């Protein structure tokens, strides 16, 4: 890395995930289900794993069924470690 004082390049970039909003009942918080396709260690078959992420949505702009992109951030509460970056697709 260069010695520039205003260097904005992160050595370890933040994780980005895409998923579907499954709950928007909380204030400024979404629950997003992220599906991951992984090969089974022993049998080699592709299996789907679902992880629920608690996401900070300051403007309450996303709703259930929306496909959203989230980015890793510092801990915002006991469970919230992700922040909403964009709504990829609105629910129909």
Contact map, one row per residue, 1 for C-alpha under 8 A:
11100000000000000000000000000000000000000000000000000000000000000000000000000000000000000000
11110010000000000000000000000000000000000000000000000000000000000000000000000000000000000000
11111010000000000000000000000000000000000000000000000000000000000000000000000000000000000000
01111110000000000000000000000000000000000000000000000000000000000000000000000000000000000000
00111110000000000000000000000000000000000000000000000000000000000000000000000000000000000000
00011111000000000000000000000000000000000000000000000000000000000000000000000000000000000000
01111111100000000000000000000000000000000000000000000000000000000000000000000000000000000000
00000111110000000000000000000000000000000000000000000000000000000000000000000000000000000000
00000011111000000000000000000000000000000000000000000000000000000000000000000000000000000000
00000001111110000000000000000000000000000000000000000000000000000000000000000000000000000000
00000000111110000000000000000000000000000000000000000000000000000000000000000000000000000000
00000000011111000000000000000000000000000000000000000000000000000000000000000000000000000000
00000000011111100000000000000000000000000000000000000000000000000000000000000000000000000000
00000000000111110000000000000000000000000000000000000000000000000000001110000000000000000000
00000000000011111000000000000000000000000000000000000000000000000000001100000000000000000000
00000000000001111100000000000000000000000000000000000000000000000000111100000000000000000000
00000000000000111110000000000000010000000000000000000000000000000000111000000000000000000000
00000000000000011111000000000000010000000000000000000000000000000011110000000000000000000000
00000000000000001111100000000001111000000000000000000000000000000011100000000000000000000000
00000000000000000111110000000001110000000000000000000000000000011111000000000000000000000000
00000000000000000011111100000111100000000000000000000000000001111111000000000000000000000000
00000000000000000001111100000111100000000000000000000000000000011000000000000000000000000000
00000000000000000000111111000111000000000000000000000000000000110000000000000000000000000000
00000000000000000000111111101110000000000000000000000000000001110000000000000000000000000000
00000000000000000000001111101100000000000000000000000000000000000000000000000000000000000000
00000000000000000000001111111100000000000000000000000000000000000000000000000000000000000000
00000000000000000000000111111000000000000000000000000000000100000000000000000000000000000000
00000000000000000000000001111100000000000000000000000001111100000000000000000000000000000000
00000000000000000000000111111110000000000000000000000111110100000000000000000000000000000000
00000000000000000000111111011111000000000000000000000111100001000000000000000000000000000000
00000000000000000000111100001111100000000000000000011110000000000000000000000000000000000000
00000000000000000011111000000111110000000000000000011110000000000000000000000000000000000000
00000000000000000011110000000011111000000000000001111000000000000000000000000000000000000000
00000000000000001111000000000001111100000000000001111000000000000000000000000000000000000000
00000000000000000010000000000000111110000000000111100000000000000000000000000000000000000000
00000000000000000000000000000000011111000000000111100000000000000000000000000000000000000000
00000000000000000000000000000000001111100000011110000000000000000000000000000000000000000000
00000000000000000000000000000000000111110000011110000000000000000000000000000000000000000000
00000000000000000000000000000000000011111001111000000000000000000000000000000000000000000000
00000000000000000000000000000000000001111111111000000000000000000000000000000000000000000000
00000000000000000000000000000000000000111111000000000000000000000000000000000000000000000000
00000000000000000000000000000000000000011111000000000000000000000000000000000000000000000000
00000000000000000000000000000000000000011111100000000000000000000000000000000000000000000000
00000000000000000000000000000000000000111111110000000000000000000000000000000000000000000000
00000000000000000000000000000000000000110011111000000000000000000000000000000000000000000000
00000000000000000000000000000000000011110001111100000000000000000000000000000000000000000000
00000000000000000000000000000000000011110000111110000000000000000000000000000000000000000000
00000000000000000000000000000000001111000000011111000000000000000000000000000000000000000000
00000000000000000000000000000000001111000000001111100000000000000000000000000000000000000000
00000000000000000000000000000000111100000000000111110000000000000000000000000000000000000000
00000000000000000000000000000000111100000000000011111000000000000000000000000000000000000000
00000000000000000000000000000011110000000000000001111100000000000000000000000000000000000000
00000000000000000000000000000011110000000000000000111110000000000000000000000001110000000000
00000000000000000000000000001111000000000000000000011111000000000000000000000011110000000000
00000000000000000000000000001111000000000000000000001111100000000000010000000001111100000000
00000000000000000000000000011100000000000000000000000111110000000000000000010001111100000000
00000000000000000000000000011100000000000000000000000011111111000000000000000000001100000000
00000000000000000000000000011000000000000000000000000001111100000000000000000000000000000000
00000000000000000000000000010000000000000000000000000000111110000000000000000000000000000000
00000000000000000000000000111000000000000000000000000000111111100000000000000000000000000000
00000000000000000000000000000000000000000000000000000000101111100000000000000000000000000000
00000000000000000000100100000100000000000000000000000000100111110101000000000000000000100000
00000000000000000000101100000000000000000000000000000000000111111100000000000000000000000010
00000000000000000001111100000000000000000000000000000000000001111100000000000000000000000010
00000000000000000001110000000000000000000000000000000000000000111110000000000000000000000111
00000000000000000001100000000000000000000000000000000000000001111111000000000000000000111110
00000000000000000111100000000000000000000000000000000000000000001111100000000000000000111110
00000000000000000111100000000000000000000000000000000000000001000111110000000000000111111000
00000000000000011110000000000000000000000000000000000000000000000011111000000000000111110000
00000000000000011100000000000000000000000000000000000010000000000001111100000000011111000000
00000000000001111000000000000000000000000000000000000000000000000000111110000000011110000000
00000000000001110000000000000000000000000000000000000000000000000000011111000000111000000000
00000000000001000000000000000000000000000000000000000000000000000000001111110000111000000000
00000000000000000000000000000000000000000000000000000000000000000000000111110000110000000000
00000000000000000000000000000000000000000000000000000000000000000000000011111111110000000000
00000000000000000000000000000000000000000000000000000001000000000000000011111111100000000000
00000000000000000000000000000000000000000000000000000000000000000000000000111111100000000000
00000000000000000000000000000000000000000000000000000000000000000000000000111111000000000000
00000000000000000000000000000000000000000000000000000100000000000000000000111111100000000000
00000000000000000000000000000000000000000000000000001111000000000000000000111111110000000000
00000000000000000000000000000000000000000000000000001111000000000000000111111011111000000000
00000000000000000000000000000000000000000000000000001111000000000000011111100001111100000000
00000000000000000000000000000000000000000000000000000011100000000000011110000000111110000000
00000000000000000000000000000000000000000000000000000011100000000001111000000000011111100000
00000000000000000000000000000000000000000000000000000000000000000001111000000000001111100000
00000000000000000000000000000000000000000000000000000000000000000001110000000000000111110000
00000000000000000000000000000000000000000000000000000000000001000111100000000000000111111100
00000000000000000000000000000000000000000000000000000000000000000111100000000000000001111100
00000000000000000000000000000000000000000000000000000000000000000111000000000000000000111110
00000000000000000000000000000000000000000000000000000000000000001110000000000000000000111111
00000000000000000000000000000000000000000000000000000000000000111110000000000000000000001111
00000000000000000000000000000000000000000000000000000000000000001000000000000000000000000111
